[in-house]
Amino acid sequence: MLLDSLKDPFVFVDTDHIIRYMNKAAIADFEEGVALIGRSVLDCHNENSQRQIIEILAAMRAGEDERLITDNEKQRIFMRAVRDPNGTLLGYYERYEPPAK
């Protein structure tokens, strides 16, 4: 699969916050690996991050497509909406970039 060729972790999460897909990099990167599929991504985050994820998902339901969630010297992480051809929100994923210079 194309997403397995990415060197950065890719995790797709549905609108109920359930992890539905992880590429090979994500499976290797996260301690519990493939066992995370089918579980809530909220269980993998602290209370502050959970609130942030819930807030961003609400904004995505209202039309937002992407938001920066982490920006540090190591990396920039964006939460990105996934929509069907009609614009219906299907879920979201985290997109990684090198740090801003």
C-alpha positions, -999 to +999 in steps of 0.1 A: +000+000+000+012+035-008+010+047+028+033+020+039+060+036+018+060+068+040+089+070+064+067+090+089+040+074+110+005+077+096-025+068+117-061+072+104-087+078+131-125+078+125-149+104+138-155+083+170-117+086+177-111+049+168-078+040+152-087+023+119-053+022+101-017+025+109+011+023+083+043+003+089+062+033+103+034+039+129+033+003+139+070+003+144+070+037+162+043+031+187+050+007+216+018-013+213+020-013+175-008-030+156-027-037+189-037-001+188-060-006+158-096-007+169-088+013+201-096+049+209-068+073+201-080+093+232-067+065+254-032+072+240-032+108+251-032+128+283-063+148+294-050+181+278-043+164+245-077+147+246-094+180+250-074+194+221-083+165+198-120+167+206-119+205+200-102+201+167-126+174+156-155+198+163-138+225+142-133+199+114-170+190+116-176+228+110-154+228+080-118+232+091-094+210+072-061+212+091-046+226+123-011+227+137-010+208+170+027+206+177+056+229+167+089+223+183+126+219+174+120+182+166+089+184+143+057+201+134+025+180+136-008+188+120-042+172+125-057+168+090-094+161+081-103+132+058-135+138+038-154+118+012-162+133-023-193+150-008-173+167+019-186+145+047-160+141+075-147+105+077-120+110+103-085+125+106-048+118+107-016+135+119+007+149+093+044+154+102+068+180+089+104+190+098+106+219+122+101+254+108+133+273+104 
